[in-house]
Amino acid sequence: MRHTPLRSHRKTLLFLHGIGDSSLSYEQYLQVFDNVNILIPDFLGYGKSSKYDDYHFKVQIAALIEQINSLEQAYKVTLDDIILIPHSMAAIHAVLLCHSMIKEKIKGIINIEGSITQYGSFISEEASRAYQQETFDAWFDKFREITIFNKLLHQFPICRSYYASLKFCQAKAFLENALEIRQFCLAGTGEYTNIAGLNYAELDLPKIYCYGDKSLCQESIEFLNKKRLKTKTFHTANHFLMLECFDEFVDFVTNWISLHG
C-alpha cells in the first residue's frame, strides 16, 4: 500500500481505485495534502498486490482491513478518522466498508463517479457479455489495447496510468469484479436496482458525489437528484476526473474535509 508518513489524531484519506486500475493513478496525491494521512491500496488482483484465488469484493475488503490494521500496529498509530475516496467500482467497496468491522472509523465519503445505478456501467456490461459468450480473454486484450490505448489515451492522455495499471491487472480479478458489479447493479427491485447505490443514499454520514458534467449518464444524475444527494460537478467528459481535473479536485477535497472536521 502506498502511503504518506502516518500520524494518529488526524484525518486519513483512503483512495480506492476502480476496475482495472491501481494505486499508480493516485501516486501524485501523496504530495499535495498537508496534515492528513494518505492511504492508497491496490485491491487484490491489481497493481502490486498479491495474486490470489478469490477476488470477490468481500475478500478484497477483508484484505484491505488487514492492511490497515497492520499499518496501525507497525507504525503504532490509530487511524480512526477515515474519509473514503472511491472511484467507479470502488463505490461498492466503500459501502461494504461502511458496514464492516471498521465502520466506526469512517467519517465521510467523497464519491468519484461511483456505481450507484444500473445504468452507465459499460465496462462491466461488456465484460459480462463476453464471459457469457466465452470470449472474455479476447475481449480483455481488445479492451486494453484498442479501447484504452488507442482510443481513451488519444482523447485523454492523462489516463496513461490506467493503461499501465491494466498491464498489471489479473484478468481473473477483472472478470470476477465485473460480474459482481452487474450482480450489485441488478440485485434490487423498482426503478433503481443497484443496491450499492441505494445503500449509499441511506448512509448517515457526510458524503458527496463528484461527477463530470459530460461524463455521468443522465439516469444516474436523475437518481442523485431524486435522492437529494449532495453533488459536486466538474467540467469534463473524462470518467477519471480526479486525474483530468487534478488541481481543482485537490482544492475541493481540501475544502470539503475542512468543513467536515
Secondary structure, DSSP 8 states (H G I E B T S, - for coil): -EE----SSS-EEEEE--TT--GGGGGGGGGS-SSSEEEE---TTSTT----S---HHHHHHHHHHHHHHHHHHHT-----EEEEEBTTHHHHHHHHTTSTTGGGEEEEEEES---SSSS-HHHHHHHHHHHTT-HHHHHHHIIIIIIIIIIHHH-GGGHHHHHHHHHS-HHHHHHHHHHHHHHHHSS-SS---HHHHHHHH--S-EEEEEETTTS-HHHHHHHHHTT--EEEES-S-S-HHHHTHHHHHHHHHHHHHHT-
